[in-house]
Amino acid sequence: MDELKERINSIVESLKKYPEVVAIILYGSYAKGKEKPLSDIDVAVILKDKSLEAEVSSFSSNILDVVPFHRLPLYIKFEVLKHGKVLFLRDREVFTNVKRRILRDYLEMSYLYKRMQRRVLSQ
């Protein structure tokens, strides 16, 4: 476990050198404290622009999934913001605006998500 924490810290230290990085968030089972032996580590990176997308993704490995936040589906973005742990935050104002936008979009779409889910489960 210490090796994983060191790996995460190393990635955070590397990514926060880029001024385009707004926030780095741990999410998924590790953020919730529900990891299992085969769980991967999920890290989302909020960027000011998409120019760093390939660089961010290059930090991924077989056990570590580092993804640009904007590439995630809306329902995962909502989960990241709801349950994730912020590992690094450069710009609170931008982060707050992202959170507001995702919450607004999610609330607008949640009705449709639930309706589709009920339809799939009833079949």
C-alpha positions in Angstrom: 0.0 0.0 0.0 2.8 2.4 0.8 4.2 1.8 -2.7 0.8 2.8 -4.2 0.7 6.0 -2.1 4.2 6.8 -3.2 3.2 6.3 -6.8 0.1 8.5 -6.5 2.1 11.2 -4.8 4.8 11.0 -7.5 2.1 11.5 -10.2 0.5 14.4 -8.3 3.9 16.0 -8.0 4.6 15.6 -11.7 1.2 16.8 -12.9 0.9 19.8 -10.6 3.9 21.3 -12.4 1.7 22.0 -15.4 -0.2 25.3 -15.0 -3.1 23.8 -17.0 -3.9 21.4 -14.2 -6.7 22.8 -12.1 -7.3 19.8 -9.8 -6.3 16.2 -9.3 -8.9 13.9 -7.7 -8.8 10.3 -6.4 -12.1 8.5 -7.1 -13.5 5.0 -7.2 -13.0 2.3 -4.6 -9.8 3.8 -3.2 -11.5 7.1 -2.5 -14.3 5.3 -0.8 -12.0 3.1 1.2 -13.6 0.0 -0.4 -10.6 -1.2 -2.5 -10.0 -4.9 -3.0 -6.8 -6.7 -3.9 -7.4 -6.4 -7.6 -8.9 -2.8 -7.6 -7.2 -0.3 -9.8 -6.6 3.3 -8.7 -8.6 5.9 -10.4 -7.4 9.5 -10.7 -9.2 12.3 -12.6 -7.4 15.5 -13.7 -9.4 18.7 -14.3 -7.6 20.7 -17.0 -8.1 24.3 -18.1 -7.8 23.2 -21.7 -7.4 19.9 -23.5 -3.8 20.4 -24.7 -2.5 18.3 -21.9 -4.8 15.3 -22.5 -2.2 12.9 -23.9 0.3 13.8 -21.3 -2.2 13.2 -18.5 -3.2 9.8 -20.0 0.4 8.7 -20.3 0.6 8.4 -16.4 -1.8 5.4 -16.6 -0.5 1.9 -16.0 -2.1 -1.5 -15.4 -3.0 -0.6 -11.8 -3.4 3.2 -12.2 -6.0 4.9 -14.4 -5.2 8.6 -14.8 -7.8 10.3 -17.0 -8.7 13.8 -18.1 -11.9 14.7 -16.3 -13.6 16.1 -19.4 -13.3 12.6 -21.0 -15.4 10.9 -18.4 -19.2 10.3 -18.8 -21.4 12.7 -17.0 -22.5 10.2 -14.3 -18.9 9.4 -13.5 -18.0 13.1 -13.3 -20.8 13.5 -10.8 -19.5 10.5 -8.8 -15.9 11.9 -8.9 -17.1 15.2 -7.5 -19.5 13.6 -4.9 -17.2 10.9 -3.5 -13.7 11.8 -4.8 -10.8 13.1 -2.7 -9.0 16.1 -4.0 -5.3 15.4 -4.0 -4.3 18.8 -5.5 -6.3 22.0 -6.1 -4.7 25.0 -7.9 -7.8 27.1 -8.7 -10.8 26.9 -6.3 -12.9 29.3 -8.5 -12.5 27.2 -11.7 -13.1 24.0 -9.6 -16.2 25.5 -8.1 -17.5 26.5 -11.6 -16.8 22.9 -12.9 -18.7 21.5 -9.9 -21.7 23.8 -10.5 -21.8 22.9 -14.2 -21.6 19.2 -13.6 -24.3 19.3 -10.9 -26.6 21.3 -13.1 -26.0 19.0 -16.1 -26.4 15.9 -13.9 -29.7 17.1 -12.4 -31.0 17.8 -15.8 -30.1 14.3 -17.0 -30.7 12.3 -13.9 -34.4 11.9 -14.7 -33.5 10.3 -18.1 -30.8 8.1 -16.5 -33.3 6.8 -14.0 -35.9 6.2 -16.6 -33.5 4.3 -18.9 -32.2 2.3 -15.9 -35.8 1.2 -14.9 -36.5 0.3 -18.5 -33.4 -1.9 -18.8 -34.0 -3.5 -15.4 -37.6 -4.3 -16.3 -36.6 -6.3 -19.4 
